[in-house]
């Protein structure tokens, strides 16, 4: 790629946010996200990898970043001043998660792990008996993995504030590069938070009945959120053609098909980047990157109309 073409491509994708998601775990989502970031970085482009699978992030196993900064993440939870409490119970009535229960003016129970920090209880309290205090839920680490800017969040054990931590991780998306978000598996609230506001979603699946079932759920989600998306079929050749038939029937693009390959499995189990070892893998990720570029062109054209 010439320097002039590279500069134009880099500028075109600056500020783009690509989410790599999957309807189920084990489809190769992190493999795709990490290797795509590595490939793009190897082209000399600015790229950022953000691991939002905060309950069990493992992108660092492959990218092996040098961590240079750590940031603790806290959320506000209610703190009761019993001297002011009148025992009206309005705080417990408004809480949808039973995180605060008023037995009487002398006994108000708070369950910090259940609290979602919506602020309803301390805003509605007529006696102004509720204040807030910070609760640590996890941390974010920043670093560099070769040419890739690296960010990941780690949720503290026992905490359920996955969306809150994901939101904090996403605050560190840079505007001058291509940002690749490694999304939690499934279709629950953490996934919604992770893909919210992205430009494009790559749904990674495998050609099996389980893969197809969970792909359908993921497609429902991104369509409900009105997000652009395409499918990546990983381990192509191990199952049947039902995923391809579904995509054809639903008019869904298949961005790339990565064949089932024992060597890829061996590299994965060793925590190695496949684009650094297998020459044919560079061709597959070049194809995927080309699809992303062409999609961005279409988006820009539609926005100009």
Long-range contacts (C-beta under 8 A, 24 or more apart in sequence): 1-43, 6-43, 6-44, 6-45, 9-45, 9-293, 10-44, 10-45, 10-46, 12-293, 12-296, 12-297, 12-300, 13-45, 13-178, 13-292, 13-293, 13-296, 14-46, 14-175, 14-176, 14-177, 14-178, 15-175, 15-176, 15-177, 16-178, 16-179, 16-199, 16-200, 16-292, 16-296, 17-173, 17-179, 17-181, 17-197, 17-198, 17-199, 17-200, 18-178, 18-179, 18-180, 18-181, 18-198, 18-199, 18-200, 18-201, 18-202, 18-292, 19-181, 19-183, 19-194, 19-195, 19-198, 19-200, 19-201, 19-202, 20-180, 20-181, 20-182, 20-183, 20-201, 20-202, 20-204, 21-183, 21-185, 21-191, 21-194, 21-195, 21-201, 21-202, 21-203, 21-204, 21-218, 21-222, 22-183, 22-185, 22-203, 22-204, 22-205, 22-214, 22-218, 23-185, 23-186, 23-187, 23-203, 23-205, 23-211, 23-213, 23-214, 23-215, 23-216, 23-217, 23-218, 24-185, 24-186, 24-210, 24-211, 24-214, 25-185, 25-186, 26-185, 27-185, 27-204, 27-205, 27-206, 27-211, 27-234, 28-204, 28-206, 28-234, 28-235, 28-258, 29-182, 29-183, 29-185, 29-204, 30-58, 30-59, 30-62, 30-182, 31-62, 31-234, 31-264, 31-268, 31-274, 32-202, 32-204, 32-232, 32-234, 32-258, 32-288, 33-59, 33-180, 33-181, 33-182, 34-59, 34-62, 34-63, 34-182, 34-273, 35-62, 35-273, 35-274, 35-275, 35-281, 35-285, 36-180, 36-285, 36-288, 36-289, 37-63, 37-148, 37-180, 38-63, 38-145, 38-146, 38-147, 38-148, 38-273, 38-275, 38-276, 39-275, 39-282, 39-285, 39-286, 39-289, 40-178, 40-180, 40-289, 41-146, 41-147, 41-148, 42-147, 42-275, 43-289, 44-147, 45-177, 45-178, 46-149, 46-174, 46-176, 46-177, 46-178, 47-147, 47-148, 47-149, 47-177, 47-178, 47-179, 47-180, 48-148, 48-149, 48-150, 48-151, 48-173, 48-174, 48-177, 48-178, 48-179, 48-180, 49-145, 49-148, 49-149, 49-150, 49-151, 49-180, 49-182, 50-151, 50-152, 50-169, 50-170, 50-172, 50-173, 50-179, 50-180, 50-181, 50-182, 51-151, 51-152, 51-153, 51-169, 51-182, 52-152, 52-153, 52-166, 52-169, 52-170, 52-181, 52-182, 52-183, 52-184, 52-190, 52-193, 52-194, 53-182, 53-183, 53-184, 53-185, 54-138, 54-152, 54-153, 54-154, 54-155, 54-162, 54-165, 54-166, 54-169, 54-184, 54-190, 55-155, 55-162, 55-184, 55-190, 57-152, 57-153, 57-154, 57-182, 59-150, 59-152, 59-182, 60-150, 60-152, 61-271, 62-271, 62-272, 62-273, 63-145, 63-146, 63-148, 63-150, 63-273, 64-145, 64-271, 65-143, 65-144, 65-145, 65-148, 65-150, 66-143, 66-144, 66-145, 67-141, 67-142, 67-143, 67-150, 68-142, 68-143, 68-144, 69-141, 69-142, 69-143, 70-139, 70-140, 70-141, 70-142, 71-139, 71-140, 71-141, 71-142, 72-136, 72-138, 72-139, 73-136, 73-137, 73-138, 73-139, 73-140, 73-153, 73-164, 73-165, 73-168, 74-134, 74-135, 74-136, 74-137, 75-115, 75-117, 75-134, 75-135, 75-137, 75-161, 75-164, 76-117, 76-119, 76-132, 76-133, 76-134, 76-135, 77-110, 77-112, 77-115, 77-117, 77-132, 77-133, 77-134, 77-135, 78-110, 78-115, 78-121, 78-122, 78-130, 78-131, 78-132, 78-133, 79-110, 79-130, 79-131, 79-132, 79-133, 80-108, 80-110, 80-129, 80-130, 81-129, 81-130, 81-131, 82-106, 82-108, 82-129, 83-129, 84-127, 84-128, 84-129, 85-127, 85-129, 86-126, 86-127, 86-129, 88-126, 88-127, 90-124, 90-125, 90-126, 91-121, 91-122, 91-124, 91-125, 91-130, 92-121, 94-120, 94-121, 94-124, 95-120, 95-121, 113-158, 113-159, 113-160, 114-160, 116-161, 116-164, 117-161, 117-164, 137-161, 137-164, 137-165, 138-165, 140-165, 140-168, 140-169, 140-172, 142-172, 149-174, 149-177, 162-189, 162-190, 162-193, 163-189, 163-190, 163-192, 163-193, 166-190, 166-193, 166-194, 167-193, 170-194, 170-197, 186-214, 187-214, 187-217, 187-218, 187-220, 187-221, 191-221, 192-221, 192-225, 195-221, 195-222, 195-225, 195-227, 196-225, 198-227, 199-228, 199-296, 199-299, 200-227, 200-228, 200-229, 200-230, 200-292, 200-295, 200-296, 200-299, 201-227, 201-228, 201-229, 201-230, 202-229, 202-230, 202-231, 202-232, 202-255, 202-288, 203-229, 203-230, 203-231, 203-232, 204-231, 204-232, 204-234, 205-231, 205-232, 205-233, 205-234, 205-243, 206-233, 206-234, 206-235, 206-238, 206-239, 206-243, 207-233, 207-235, 207-236, 207-237, 207-238, 207-239, 207-240, 207-241, 207-242, 207-243, 207-244, 208-238, 208-239, 208-240, 209-239, 209-242, 211-239, 211-243, 212-242, 212-243, 212-246, 215-243, 215-246, 216-246, 219-250, 219-252, 228-295, 228-299, 230-254, 230-255, 230-291, 230-295, 231-255, 232-256, 232-257, 232-258, 232-288, 233-257, 233-258, 234-258, 235-259, 235-260, 236-260, 253-291, 255-287, 255-288, 255-291, 255-292, 256-284, 256-285, 256-287, 256-288, 256-291, 258-284
